[in-house]
Amino acid sequence: MLWKIYFWIMVVLLIVSMFLKNEYGLAGTVIHIVSLMINVINTVGLYGYVYKKQFYLQSFWKIIFIISVIDVIVTTLYYRFKEASSQEELIFGAIFTFIVLYPHLLGLYRYGFQKQKLA
């Protein structure tokens, strides 16, 4: 039940993030668009994990998981360096982001790396 609640919270956050104004210039816009596309795919993977539906190949989700981890690191560092006025803010922001996205990445990891169920 908690996974389903978390999934729907993440869907709402994804939809809201689509309409946020980007104030970071061209590089920020490109990072935002690429990250948004990755997050849409991630959310489909999380849906598959939460509702036990198989979408595409398991190897695809392994690759998406790795790309997602890289995306979280890059976007967190990029936006935190732009926004943080001190090292403490940078560290707090990175830890907060990790705490919020950890269940998402965990679900995606479990979805991609779970053992195949043979029928």
Steps between C-alpha positions, in 0.01 A plus 500: 500500500785742581654434159176602330476819704863583423442428130206741478690769690783464248253524210365826641854635548589399144198681358574810708865498391392511136353845553770656717681797354869438435726790590836336427553590135556267206708242689237482773224465244676212322571324831138556606357355176730195500433440869126533442508236225700266723258561787199414285663168409594447868143557605380235253754262654385587850141439390603159368668415827219625724216342302699190395472562126780409261586771250770432245810293574666467837837599348342829387410581861853417614635761259231750600590450866866585432401801289263610778770490766728708276213741431427546870866569574547745210178694554545514876854630472416744219198659665645489851821675391291766331270555798715432806663796668701286740644152520246406769210586267659293226538197726151537649344533153683194370401291802137614479487414128649158567248428778206597280623308193642194678169305493458587131845368415452198727176408322665545163796287612272223623300518177807465281708260706236266642525135410308396192182312583482203268152374419 
